[in-house]
Amino acid sequence: MKLLKKTKGFTLIELLVVIVIIAVLAVTVYVALDPAKRIKDAKDSRRLTDLESVLTAVHEYIVDNKGKLPTGLTTNMTEKQIGTAVTGCNTVNNGGCAVVSSPDCVDLTTPMAKYLKTMPMDPTSGSASLTHYTVQVDANNIVTIKACEAEGGANLSVSR
């Protein structure tokens, strides 16, 4: 009579059950983390940091120059896009920006050179010529900087 030897190991069913459990957990974690939302949030955080940097630079310029606004900005100025393009800044009407009719961009690179290493630009679609950030100055010289390409239609702006 032959004795059957019992081997140690997992059955195919046990292995399949473990693989299914791991797959369900992986999908659950992936959905819970929502990487697309995390990327959007990261871009909006960058935009907000950029806006704060530009606004701080403008205010440092004003303090250093005895209350004068930087070249290109005027009291009661309508909203204009920040950039170096001479044309192509005519209209921006999204993300809280409302550049209805302005003949050119406001070039802040020269007056802000002492305060900013480079002019910040939108992480998705910005360039040096069209940053996709706007600036506006009201009658009381309160400067407002806005991001026009914020994710999910968010309205990102800072003012002082």
DOZA-196001 format. One record per residue (C-alpha): residue number from 0; x, y, z; residue in one letter; chain. Coordinates in pm, 1 decimal. Example, Ala and Ser with C-alpha at 12.3 -4.5 7.8 and 13.67 -1.06 7.14 Angstrom:
// residues 2
+------+----------+----------+----------+------+-------+
| resi |        x |        y |        z | resn | chain |
+------+----------+----------+----------+------+-------+
|    0 |   1230.0 |   -450.0 |    780.0 |    A |     A |
|    1 |   1367.0 |   -106.0 |    714.0 |    S |     A |
+------+----------+----------+----------+------+-------+
// end
This chain:
// residues 160
+------+----------+----------+----------+------+-------+
| resi |        x |        y |        z | resn | chain |
+------+----------+----------+----------+------+-------+
|    0 |      0.0 |      0.0 |      0.0 |    M |     A |
|    1 |    127.3 |    340.6 |   -100.0 |    K |     A |
|    2 |    108.4 |    627.2 |    142.2 |    L |     A |
|    3 |      7.0 |    959.5 |     -6.6 |    L |     A |
|    4 |    234.6 |   1238.5 |     80.3 |    K |     A |
|    5 |     58.2 |   1560.7 |    186.4 |    K |     A |
|    6 |    218.3 |   1865.9 |     28.9 |    T |     A |
|    7 |    202.9 |   2209.9 |    179.2 |    K |     A |
|    8 |     80.1 |   2509.7 |    -27.6 |    G |     A |
|    9 |   -218.1 |   2713.7 |   -131.4 |    F |     A |
|   10 |   -499.3 |   2596.1 |   -350.3 |    T |     A |
|   11 |   -596.0 |   2779.1 |   -664.4 |    L |     A |
|   12 |   -918.9 |   2901.8 |   -501.0 |    I |     A |
|   13 |   -728.7 |   3048.2 |   -204.7 |    E |     A |
|   14 |   -491.9 |   3231.3 |   -437.5 |    L |     A |
|   15 |   -780.3 |   3373.6 |   -643.8 |    L |     A |
|   16 |   -960.3 |   3495.8 |   -331.6 |    V |     A |
|   17 |   -647.5 |   3678.8 |   -210.0 |    V |     A |
|   18 |   -591.8 |   3836.6 |   -554.1 |    I |     A |
|   19 |   -955.1 |   3957.9 |   -567.1 |    V |     A |
|   20 |   -928.3 |   4108.9 |   -216.6 |    I |     A |
|   21 |   -605.9 |   4290.4 |   -308.8 |    I |     A |
|   22 |   -763.7 |   4421.9 |   -631.4 |    A |     A |
|   23 |  -1071.5 |   4550.9 |   -445.4 |    V |     A |
|   24 |   -850.5 |   4725.5 |   -189.0 |    L |     A |
|   25 |   -633.9 |   4881.1 |   -462.1 |    A |     A |
|   26 |   -935.9 |   5017.4 |   -649.0 |    V |     A |
|   27 |  -1086.1 |   5152.8 |   -325.8 |    T |     A |
|   28 |   -764.5 |   5333.3 |   -230.4 |    V |     A |
|   29 |   -722.7 |   5473.3 |   -584.0 |    Y |     A |
|   30 |  -1078.4 |   5609.8 |   -587.6 |    V |     A |
|   31 |  -1045.9 |   5748.5 |   -234.1 |    A |     A |
|   32 |   -723.5 |   5933.4 |   -317.8 |    L |     A |
|   33 |   -860.4 |   6073.0 |   -648.3 |    D |     A |
|   34 |   -530.7 |   6167.1 |   -813.6 |    P |     A |
|   35 |   -698.8 |   6392.7 |  -1071.3 |    A |     A |
|   36 |   -842.0 |   6608.0 |   -791.7 |    K |     A |
|   37 |   -505.4 |   6614.3 |   -617.1 |    R |     A |
|   38 |   -340.0 |   6742.3 |   -935.3 |    I |     A |
|   39 |   -604.8 |   7013.9 |   -974.5 |    K |     A |
|   40 |   -562.4 |   7115.6 |   -609.9 |    D |     A |
|   41 |   -184.7 |   7131.2 |   -653.0 |    A |     A |
|   42 |   -216.5 |   7356.8 |   -959.3 |    K |     A |
|   43 |   -458.2 |   7587.4 |   -777.4 |    D |     A |
|   44 |   -220.7 |   7604.1 |   -480.6 |    S |     A |
|   45 |     57.7 |   7705.7 |   -717.3 |    R |     A |
|   46 |   -168.0 |   7969.7 |   -870.8 |    R |     A |
|   47 |   -253.7 |   8112.9 |   -530.3 |    L |     A |
|   48 |    114.5 |   8124.1 |   -435.5 |    T |     A |
|   49 |    191.1 |   8302.1 |   -764.7 |    D |     A |
|   50 |    -82.0 |   8559.4 |   -700.3 |    L |     A |
|   51 |     50.7 |   8627.2 |   -350.9 |    E |     A |
|   52 |    405.9 |   8663.8 |   -488.0 |    S |     A |
|   53 |    302.3 |   8919.6 |   -750.3 |    V |     A |
|   54 |     88.7 |   9115.1 |   -504.1 |    L |     A |
|   55 |    367.5 |   9120.8 |   -245.6 |    T |     A |
|   56 |    613.3 |   9241.4 |   -511.5 |    A |     A |
|   57 |    374.8 |   9520.1 |   -615.6 |    V |     A |
|   58 |    338.1 |   9632.1 |   -255.0 |    H |     A |
|   59 |    712.3 |   9622.0 |   -195.1 |    E |     A |
|   60 |    753.7 |   9841.0 |   -504.2 |    Y |     A |
|   61 |    493.2 |  10086.4 |   -370.2 |    I |     A |
|   62 |    665.8 |  10104.9 |    -31.6 |    V |     A |
|   63 |   1012.1 |  10150.3 |   -187.2 |    D |     A |
|   64 |    886.7 |  10421.7 |   -425.7 |    N |     A |
|   65 |    696.3 |  10642.7 |   -179.8 |    K |     A |
|   66 |    346.3 |  10531.2 |   -273.5 |    G |     A |
|   67 |    388.4 |  10524.1 |   -652.0 |    K |     A |
|   68 |    235.0 |  10236.3 |   -844.4 |    L |     A |
|   69 |    466.9 |  10028.0 |  -1065.7 |    P |     A |
|   70 |    505.1 |  10135.5 |  -1427.7 |    T |     A |
|   71 |    205.2 |  10005.1 |  -1620.7 |    G |     A |
|   72 |    -40.0 |  10029.3 |  -1330.6 |    L |     A |
|   73 |   -260.8 |  10332.7 |  -1281.4 |    T |     A |
|   74 |   -526.5 |  10436.2 |  -1032.1 |    T |     A |
|   75 |   -874.7 |  10316.5 |  -1136.3 |    N |     A |
|   76 |   -723.3 |  10083.6 |  -1398.7 |    M |     A |
|   77 |   -953.6 |   9828.3 |  -1559.5 |    T |     A |
|   78 |   -856.8 |   9463.2 |  -1542.6 |    E |     A |
|   79 |   -570.6 |   9370.5 |  -1776.3 |    K |     A |
|   80 |   -372.4 |   9053.9 |  -1829.2 |    Q |     A |
|   81 |    -13.5 |   9044.1 |  -1703.5 |    I |     A |
|   82 |    236.1 |   8960.5 |  -1975.5 |    G |     A |
|   83 |    475.0 |   9091.5 |  -2235.1 |    T |     A |
|   84 |    256.1 |   9043.9 |  -2545.1 |    A |     A |
|   85 |    175.3 |   9364.9 |  -2728.1 |    V |     A |
|   86 |   -136.6 |   9210.7 |  -2881.1 |    T |     A |
|   87 |   -345.1 |   8907.4 |  -2792.7 |    G |     A |
|   88 |   -466.7 |   9022.0 |  -2451.4 |    C |     A |
|   89 |   -795.7 |   9155.6 |  -2574.8 |    N |     A |
|   90 |  -1043.4 |   8932.7 |  -2391.7 |    T |     A |
|   91 |  -1037.0 |   8687.7 |  -2102.8 |    V |     A |
|   92 |  -1372.6 |   8597.5 |  -1956.1 |    N |     A |
|   93 |  -1336.0 |   8292.3 |  -1736.2 |    N |     A |
|   94 |  -1225.5 |   8196.3 |  -1386.5 |    G |     A |
|   95 |  -1348.9 |   8527.1 |  -1245.8 |    G |     A |
|   96 |  -1143.4 |   8732.2 |  -1492.0 |    C |     A |
|   97 |  -1322.2 |   8987.3 |  -1705.9 |    A |     A |
|   98 |  -1076.0 |   9152.0 |  -1942.6 |    V |     A |
|   99 |  -1327.2 |   9301.6 |  -2181.2 |    V |     A |
|  100 |  -1120.4 |   9535.4 |  -2393.1 |    S |     A |
|  101 |   -762.0 |   9623.7 |  -2332.4 |    S |     A |
|  102 |   -523.9 |   9688.5 |  -2619.1 |    P |     A |
|  103 |   -226.1 |   9518.4 |  -2462.0 |    D |     A |
|  104 |    -93.5 |   9331.2 |  -2165.1 |    C |     A |
|  105 |     51.9 |   9499.8 |  -1859.3 |    V |     A |
|  106 |    422.7 |   9423.1 |  -1864.0 |    D |     A |
|  107 |    540.1 |   9412.3 |  -1502.7 |    L |     A |
|  108 |    868.2 |   9229.5 |  -1567.6 |    T |     A |
|  109 |   1084.7 |   9543.5 |  -1563.8 |    T |     A |
|  110 |    938.7 |   9721.9 |  -1256.7 |    P |     A |
|  111 |    914.4 |   9392.0 |  -1065.0 |    M |     A |
|  112 |   1265.0 |   9266.9 |  -1157.4 |    A |     A |
|  113 |   1402.4 |   9375.1 |   -819.0 |    K |     A |
|  114 |   1124.3 |   9188.8 |   -634.3 |    Y |     A |
|  115 |   1061.3 |   8878.7 |   -848.5 |    L |     A |
|  116 |   1326.1 |   8656.7 |  -1005.8 |    K |     A |
|  117 |   1081.0 |   8571.3 |  -1286.2 |    T |     A |
|  118 |    720.9 |   8669.6 |  -1347.0 |    M |     A |
|  119 |    495.8 |   8383.4 |  -1231.7 |    P |     A |
|  120 |    266.6 |   8225.7 |  -1490.5 |    M |     A |
|  121 |    -22.8 |   7982.0 |  -1490.7 |    D |     A |
|  122 |    107.3 |   7622.7 |  -1446.9 |    P |     A |
|  123 |   -117.6 |   7487.4 |  -1721.7 |    T |     A |
|  124 |   -130.8 |   7744.8 |  -1999.4 |    S |     A |
|  125 |     79.1 |   8044.1 |  -1897.6 |    G |     A |
|  126 |    380.7 |   8186.8 |  -2075.1 |    S |     A |
|  127 |    595.1 |   8496.9 |  -2034.8 |    A |     A |
|  128 |    390.9 |   8676.5 |  -2299.2 |    S |     A |
|  129 |     50.5 |   8567.3 |  -2160.7 |    L |     A |
|  130 |     65.1 |   8467.8 |  -1794.2 |    T |     A |
|  131 |   -312.8 |   8409.6 |  -1763.8 |    H |     A |
|  132 |   -305.7 |   8623.6 |  -1448.7 |    Y |     A |
|  133 |   -473.9 |   8964.4 |  -1442.8 |    T |     A |
|  134 |   -425.6 |   9284.7 |  -1245.4 |    V |     A |
|  135 |   -671.5 |   9558.8 |  -1159.5 |    Q |     A |
|  136 |   -633.8 |   9877.7 |   -953.0 |    V |     A |
|  137 |   -938.2 |  10051.5 |   -803.6 |    D |     A |
|  138 |   -992.0 |  10419.4 |   -722.1 |    A |     A |
|  139 |   -828.2 |  10371.7 |   -379.0 |    N |     A |
|  140 |   -518.8 |  10206.8 |   -529.9 |    N |     A |
|  141 |   -621.2 |   9863.7 |   -401.1 |    I |     A |
|  142 |   -449.7 |   9613.5 |   -630.3 |    V |     A |
|  143 |   -625.8 |   9286.6 |   -719.1 |    T |     A |
|  144 |   -446.6 |   8997.3 |   -889.7 |    I |     A |
|  145 |   -653.8 |   8709.0 |  -1035.8 |    K |     A |
|  146 |   -588.2 |   8367.0 |  -1188.7 |    A |     A |
|  147 |   -795.4 |   8313.6 |  -1502.7 |    C |     A |
|  148 |   -736.5 |   7942.1 |  -1560.1 |    E |     A |
|  149 |   -820.7 |   7805.5 |  -1213.5 |    A |     A |
|  150 |   -934.7 |   7443.4 |  -1207.1 |    E |     A |
|  151 |  -1305.3 |   7361.1 |  -1186.0 |    G |     A |
|  152 |  -1416.4 |   7721.3 |  -1239.7 |    G |     A |
|  153 |  -1265.9 |   7834.5 |   -909.5 |    A |     A |
|  154 |  -1230.5 |   8208.7 |   -859.5 |    N |     A |
|  155 |   -878.9 |   8272.5 |   -730.4 |    L |     A |
|  156 |   -785.8 |   8629.3 |   -647.8 |    S |     A |
|  157 |   -593.5 |   8828.9 |   -389.7 |    V |     A |
|  158 |   -606.0 |   9198.5 |   -315.1 |    S |     A |
|  159 |   -469.7 |   9456.4 |    -73.8 |    R |     A |
+------+----------+----------+----------+------+-------+
// end
